[in-house]
Amino acid sequence: MWQPDFLFGAATASFQIEGSTAADGRHPSIWDTFCKVPGAVAHGDHGDVACDHYRRWETDLQLLSDIGLDAYRFSVSWSRVLHDDGRRNEKGIDFYKQLLDGLERRGLKSFLTLYHWDLPQHLQDRGGWLNRDTAYRFAEYADILSRELAGRVSTWTTLNEPFCSAYLGHTTGRHAPGLKDVRYGVEAMHHLLLGHGLATTAVRANDEAPVGLVANVTRMTPASDSARDRRAAELAYAHGNTWVLDPLLLGRYPAELAELWPTAKAPVRDGDMAIISTRTDYLGINYYFRSNVRSDGSHGYVEEDLPGVERTQMGWEVFPDGLRDLLIDFKNRYPGLPPIYITENGMASDDQPVAGRVVDEQRLRYFNTHLAAVDEAMRAGVPVKGYFAWSLLDNFEWAYGYEKRFGLVHVNYDTQQRTVKDSALALKAFLEARRRGA
């Protein structure tokens, strides 16, 4: 099913790889601040250096080319391209212009994400995503950047995984800004999605490239066949999947949210849902694992780990069939489902070079089985147009710091030496055979 125009790529995010957090006029983001909170990030890790991509970007783009990939998905640091007063930071914008020009020279398509969780701290100081005004500031940022980069970008993404920004950042406190109130999560999600709709319109006014949103999704299964556990799985599905996708594609929030959180209500104003459901040119899907859930005895659910299943370094179950099932579910649920890109899929393992080689057999199996699941979904009529491995490089893995390694390429954080892993070499061989028509 791999048509000639099907794209294979790899993905990264600005705060996770760039480093140089104080260089050339960049201002702090919420993740710079969060990393300084004792106990917030494993080992006290931070993004000050990360993979030093801000200085080594030519090397990293060449890795993409050497592996034989078609496309690169990356994000822009809002704090790097705009000053706190909204003025353009020309040095920051020039960095991304150079990056895009480097991709074009190598024949690589560019998938640019405007927001991958790193809100400028000065906006957080004014309420962040709990402040409706942030949605409008996001649209202004999208307008400025799309004017500057018009004609250079293959595909635009407004938000990466608003679920994580809203829920992990504002309800569980696991991510920046570290707030812990379900009402905050619901409010933040609404303003994030409102920002998506406003930014989509802004980008379209300046550039003809497609615009979409990327959502992380999870396959939910009930721990038993009891009515309560089956209902728990439905509630988990709404929480983990349709909380984002229903407003985006149907113009309404799923009814299950009122059962999950009876005291938390999205601050919807007249016209908001029409803005949020502005036509999207594509939908990005990030998939990693399945959650097995049971009833919490009330109106919610709790996860219940299955014994004897394969897991990754993150403790996540390897369940490729879940990706196929979700894609088919979405096709059935959403009439006129837009084209889909699998914008993240991958796994963490404790990879270390031995004699200049990184043997990561589990990751290779993971890619093979998940690509097979994508193929099955495509044969069932799901319009999947590309697949991006997470991640190009081992990197700063948010609250886990540098202990979890997702990369196709191993990074020695002391020396910044890059070592291409066996999984990347296998992917290279596959792409070469594909181009030969083998």
Summary of the structure (lengths in Angstrom):
residues: 438
radius of gyration: 20.5
end to end distance: 13.5
largest distance: 62.3
contacts: 1531
relative contact order: 0.13
helix: 44%
strand: 18%
